[in-house]
Amino acid sequence: MEVRARAAGKIILAGEHAVVHGSAAVAAAINLYTTCSLRILPPVAEGGQDGAGAVELDLRDPGLVFSWPCARLCEALGEGCGAARILPPVAEGGQDGAGAVERDLRDPGLVFSLPCARLCEALGEGCGAAGTRKPRPCSPNQLAAIARLLEEHEIPDAKIWLSAGLSAFLFLYTSILGCSTPGKVVVSSDLPMGSGLGSSAAFCVSMSGALLTAAGAVSAISGVEGKGWESFGKNDLELVNQWAFQGEKIIHGKPSGIDNAVSTYGSMIKFKKGELTSLKSSNPVKMLITDTRVGRNTKALVAGVSERASRHPDAMASVFHAVNSISEELSSIVELAADDEIAITSKEEKLAELMEMNQGLLQCMGVSHSSIETVLQTTLKFNLVSKLTGAGGGGCVLTLIPTLLSNLVLEKVTAELESHGFRCFKVEVGGQGLQVCQGDCSCFNGDVV
């Protein structure tokens, strides 16, 4: 069985930092993706040791491969991790549903086998993948056991930041497919890591989507002609989102849930005080994303804004109120229909003004950086408006690309930004969320799995 899932990165159009203090924020998916390719491996050949298969994770971008024997996973995480082996589909020509669920109780020496067709007849289709339909958080004991598994691998000091992602992977894989299901997972991404574009959320969403599809807990409903990618229904997306959020909690501790929601559902959302509102952009919006390649400490930046708010409560309350007004107005503008060139230009000018105001308020919060200011000054020379996205202190900067901007000007802007050592991406805003491709379809090009 082969499954490939991809999930989108995200940008914050307005409201970062202020959202922590009760203001609205607007986030959107972008057409940069993290792709997770999963192959369920066949059971060990006859005569092989039980559980002798392995779970392998191939991280293409950093060039690292990790492998855990299934027997070691079961030993470390216990039978409670699932021990569910996904058997291959019934051979062609076989009766649909003719497979079976088998339970081998080694200690009493008893084996029970129940035909899948009989289970569906007795329990209904809703019985499928029941264990995966109620996502549960990673317990402290599970996390400690996973940490011990990671200690057995020599993770380079320069890449120790991978530990949280590896922990999320092991939790999701063993919780959804069990410890005894051998498999190979390959992950590749268009998203720069740790730059505020939601790379960890896209990792957790694409991973959860692939694993849940392989487990039969979710299923695609429609394809994109000529591409092989399929989408999911609302309920299945919600299940994927819930599992991805559990992975995000392992990586970040207390995430807001915005990143995984945008990555799962795509499009745009307004987020305020824990409530998500879906937004529909009536016209294409394009951005130039500049990755300054400057790392930042998100937790320290968030804390710094809170400390400033404590020292200047009235002034900062006014800043947060202004940001809320910007987010609310931006939400309304993106949904307005613009039918001609004049209307589109007017709409883009309003978006640019709101972005410019939001950037000024972020500077008031103290989260800008010299690298961000360099991007602002460079794009301003071409009469383009930019703002930071995410935590600030480095990371990425958004520049609105007007519809009438010539490719020549865009090339000049990009070249000058890259001359500073920055990296640029041209993206479409408000795109697709989670998608999946199964079996022998056109999205399985190359030797990814």
N, C-alpha and C positions, 0 to 999 in steps of 0.2 A: 504494500500500500504506500502510495506517495501523495503527499499533500504539500502545497505551497501556499502560504498566506502572506499578505503584505499589509502594513498599516502605515498611516501617514504621520509625518511630523506636524508640528504646530507652531504658530506664532501668536503673540499677544498683540492685538491691534490697539488696545487701549485698556488702562486700568491696573497694570501690574503694580504691586506693592500696596496701592490704595485699597485693593480688593480685600486685603487682610484686615483692613479697618472698616469694612462694611460698604465700601463703594462697589459699583458694578464694574465688571471687566468684560472685554470682548475678545474671544479667541477664535482662531480659524485653522482648519487643516490646510496643508500645502502639499504640492505634488512632488515631495521628496519622501521616499519610503524606506522602511526597514522590512526586509523579506526574510521569512523563516521557511526553510525547506525541510520537511520531515519525511523520512523513510522508515516505516516499521519493518524491522528485519525478521526473517523467518525464525521459527523455533530452532534451538540447537539440534544438530543432526543426531540421529539415533545413536545412543551409546555415549553421547556427550554428557558432561556433568550438568545436573539440574541448575538452572540459573547462571550457566556459564557464559551467556550472552552479555552484551555490554550496552550502555547508553553513551553515545559519543556526541560531543558538541564541538563543531568546527566554526570558529569565529574568523571569518575571512578577512575582515578589515585589519585587526591587529596581527593576524597570521598565527593564531594560537588554536591548538586542538586539545580537548580534555576528554578523558574516557573513564567511566566508572563501571566495573563489573556489576551485573545485576545482583549477584550473590552478595557483594559488598554493600550495595544499597539496601537490600533486605536486612542484612545484619545490622547496619547502622540505624536505619529508620524503622525497622520492625515490620511485621506483617500489616500493621495498621496503615502503611503507606499505600496499600492497594493490592499488590501482587497480582495484578490483572494482566494476562497476556492476550493481546489482540491477535486472533487467529485470522488467517487469510480468508477472503471471500470464498463461497462455494464455487467449485469449478464450473466453467461454462456449460450450460445445459442442465445443471443441477437445479433442484426445486428452490425457489426463492424462500429464504427463511429456513433452509434445511440444515443450517449450522446448529451448534449447540453450545450451551454454557456448562462447563465442567468444573466441579469442585473436588479437589483431591485432598482429603484430610489424612495426612501422613501418620499422625500418632495413633489413631484408632484403626488405620488401614482401610478406610472407606473411601469410595469414589462415587460421586453422584453426577449424573448428566441429564440436563434438561434441554430438549429441542427448543430453539429460538421461536419457531412457529407456535409451539404450545405455550411458551411464556407470553407471547403477544396476544394469543387467544384468551388466556386466562387473566392477564393483567392490563391489557390494552397497550397501545403504542406509547402512552405516557410513561410506561415503566422504563423506557430506554435511558441508559446512562445515568441512573438515579443518583449515583454517588457524586456525579459531577454537577448536578443541578443545584446544589446548595454549597456555594463556595465558602470555605472556612479559612480563617486567618492562620498563618503559620504560628504554631505554639512555641513558647520559649524552648521546650525540649527538642522540638523539630529543628529549630534554628541552631541550637547547640550541636545537634548531631550533624547537620549540614556543614557547620563550621569545621568540625573534625574531619569530614570528608574532604573539604578544601585544603586542610593542612597537609593532606597526603600528596598534594600536587605542589610542585615548585613554581609558584606564580612569581614572575619577575617583579622585583621591587618597583620598577618603573610603571608596572601595570597592576599594582595592588588594588587600584580602584575597581578592577574587574570583579573583585570578590563579591560585592553586593549583587551584581548582575548574575553571577554564577549561582549564588544562593537562591535568587528568584527562579532561575531556570530549574534547578534541582527540585525546588518546592512544587512548581507548576507541573513538571513532567511526572514526578512520582505521585502527586495528588490526583492527576487526571488519568494517567495511563498505568500507574502502579510501578513497583520496583522491578517486576519480573518481565517487563516488556522491552526487549532489546530494540534499539532504534538509533538512527543517525540524524542529527539536526545540524543544518548549515545555516548560519546567519550572516547576511550582508546588509549594508545600509548606505543610503545616500546622505545620511545625516551626520554632521560632525558631532562627536560626543561632548557632553558637558558644555554646550554653547547656548542653551536655552531654547532649542528647537524640539524638545520633547523626545529625545532619542531613547531614553529609558522606557517611556510610556509606549513608544512604537515597538520596542523590543518585547515588552510584556504583552501587548495586544496581539502582535503577529504570532508570538509563541502560543498564547492561549487559543487563538483562532485555529492554528494548525493542530494543536493537541486535541481540542474539543471536537474538531471535525473528524480526526482519526478515531476518536472514541465513540463517535456516533451521537454525541450530545447536541450538535448543531449541524445544520445542512444548508447549503447554498440554494438560492431560489431563482437567480437569473444571471445570465452571462452578458459580457460586453463583447459584441460581435467582432470577430477577428483577433481578439486578444486572449481569450480563454479565461479571463477573470470573471468570477461570479460574486454576487453580493448576498447578504443575509437578511432575514426578516427581523423585525423589531425585537421580538422576544429573544432570539438567538444572539443578537447584538448586545442585549442587556446582560445575558449570561456571560458572554466574553468579557464585557466591560467589568463585571463584578470580579471575575478571576484575575483580570489584568490589574485591577486595583489592589488585590492582595499581593501581587508581585511588586507593585509600586511601593507598597508599605514596607516591604523588606528592604528595598533600595533606599527609600527616602525617609522612612519613619512615619511621618504624618503628612502625606501629600494631600493636596486639595481635591484631587480627583478630576481637575479640569483637563490635564494633559491626556489621561487615558480616555476620557469621554470624547474629546475632539478626535483623537486618533482612531477610536472605534467607530463613531458615527459620521465623521467627516463634516463638511460644510462649515458653518459658523455657529457659535453659541454665545449667549450672554450669561454671565455667571454673577449671582449676587446673593450673599448670605446663604450659600448652600443650594440655591435653586438654579437650575439650568433652563434656559429658554432657547429653542432652536431658531436660528435666523436664516433667511433665504436671500442670497444676493441676486438681484435681478439682472445685473450686468457683470461681466468679467472684471476682476481686479487683479492686477499684476504688481509684484514687488520685486525689487532687487534686494536680496539678503546679503549683507556683508558680514562675514565671520572675521572678527578682529584677531582671532587666535589667542586672545588674552583670557586666561583662566580666571575664575572668580569663585568666591565662597558665598553661595546663595544664603546660607543660614546667617552668616555675619552681616550681609547686606540687609536682610529682612530685620534683623535685630537692630541695626543702625537706624533704620527708619522709625522703628518703635521707640528707640531712645530719644530721637529728635522730637517725636510727637509728645513724649513725656516732658521734655524741657520746654517745648513751645506748644502747649495744647491748643490754644485758640488759633494760632497761625496755621498749624498743621491740620486742624479740623477744617479750616477754609480750603486748604490745598486738597484734602480728600474729597470735600464737597464739590470742588471744581472738576476733579477727575471723574467723579460720578456723573456730573452733567455732560462731560465730554463722551463718556461711554454710552450714556443713554441716547444722546443725539447721534452718535456714530451708528448705533444700532438701527435707528430709524432711517438714516440716510442710505445705508447699504441695501435696505429692502425697497427703496424707492425705484420705480421703473424709469429708465431714461431711454427714450425712443429715438433720439436723433443726436447728431454730433454736438450741438450746442448744449443739450441737456446732460449728455455724458460729461462734457468738459466742466460744466457747472457742478455736477456731482463730485467729480474728482477734485476740484478746487476746494470744496467744502471738506472733503476727507483730508486733504493735505493740511488745511488750516487746523483741523482738530488734532491731527498728528503733531503738528508744530507746537500747539498749546500743551499737549500732553507731555512732549519732550521737555518743555520749559518747567513744567511742574515736577517732572522726575528729577531735573537738576536741582530744584528746590528741596527735594527729599534727600539729596546727597548721594545719588546712585549712578551718576555719570562717571566718565573716565576719560583720560587723555586720548585713548584710542577711539572712543566713541566721538569725541569732539572733532577728531581728525576726519572721520567719516562725514560728520555734519558739515564741516567747512568745505570738504571736497565736493559733495553733492550740491551744496548751495551755490557754488560757482557755476553750475549748470541749471540754476533755478529749480532744483529738485528738493523736496522736503523729506527729511529722515527723522526717525526716532529709534531709541533702543527698544528691544523686545526682551521680555523676561526680567531677570534679576538686575541686569546692568553690571557696572563694574568691569566692563569688558564684554565678552560674549558676542551677540549678534545685533546688527542694526538693520532696520527696515527702511527702504526708500521707495516711495510710491512712483510707479512708472505710468505716466499719463498715456492714454490711448494714442494721442497724436505725437508722442515723442518718437523721433526718428531712430532707426537702428544705429546710425552713425554716431549720434550723441550718446546713446547707451553704451556703445563700444568704447567711446572715449572715457566716459565715467568709470566703466569697469576697469579699463587699463590703468587709470590713475589710482584707483583704489588698490588694485593689485600691486602697483609699484611701491606701496607702503607695506607690502607683505601680507595684505589681507586676502581673503578668498571670497569670491562672489558667486551667488546662485540666482538665476532668474526663475521665479516661481509663479504659479497661479494660485490664488487664494480661494479657499472654500471648496476644495475638491473632495474626492472620494474618501470614504473611511475604509474600514476593513474589507478586504476582498480575498477570495480563495481560488485556487486552481487545483484540480485533482487529476491524477492519472496521466494519460498520454495526451496532453493538450499543448497548445502552442506556447504557453508561458514556461514550459520546461525545456528551455533552450540551453545548450551547453552541458557541462558536467557538474552542476551544482551539487546534486546528490548522486 
